[in-house]
Amino acid sequence: MRAVLPGGGELLFCAHHARAHEEKLREVALEVKDETHRLQS
């Protein structure tokens, strides 16, 4: 998961930690892009 922050930075999370922190990330990030579907073939 990629979270773009208002200050211009970004955070990258593995699927496990993204799920653990997703609620708060969505509150503070300008954009949250979840690409976990790309992990499965």
C-alpha positions, 0 to 999 in steps of 0.5 A: 500500500502506498500513502501519499501525505499532504507534505509531499512525502509517501509511505509504503507498507506491506499488506500486513502492516497496511491493514493494521494501520489502514484506518488512520492512513486514510484519515491523514493521507491525500491518496491511498493506493492498495495494490495487494491484488497484484501479489496474486497470480 
